[in-house]
Amino acid sequence: MARPNQPLGQVQLEILQYVADHHPIRVGEVARHFSQTTGRARTTILTVMERLRAKGYLTRKKIRGTWNYSPRVPQGEVLNAEVGRFVDQILDGSLSPFITYLTDGRDLTDEDFVKLQKLVRDIGKRRKEKKK
């Protein structure tokens, strides 16, 4: 199956994350959560969820007479694609501003620091393998 490649807005990402964390889930349950946390109307949530389905990010299945939604794409892939779009479109493909942000503008947790070190090691290994 081809992966969706259309960009997502902030509200779409929030709803997609909620569905991913609670699937399978009905529109009413999603709407109840967002009504309480953001004041968004059920019709808005339904519209966003149907747009996500049309874009290929959600799937739905009828269970006991109601539609239940689930993610079609793993959340990690969605976030990776969004980060890639951010780097390409906002940072013009350059990682330098992002690296500057990590080193100057953000306090990394110990866990984040360990993950970043592992990532750098993995990148180094892949670069060495490509040179062979």
Secondary structure, 3 states (H helix, E strand, C coil): CCCCCCCCCHHHHHHHHHHHHHCCEEHHHHHHHHHHHHCCCHHHHHHHHHHHHHHCCEEEEEECCEEEEEECCCHHHHHHHHHHHHHHHHCCCCCHHHHHHHHHCCCCCHHHHHHHHHHHHHHHHHHHHHHC
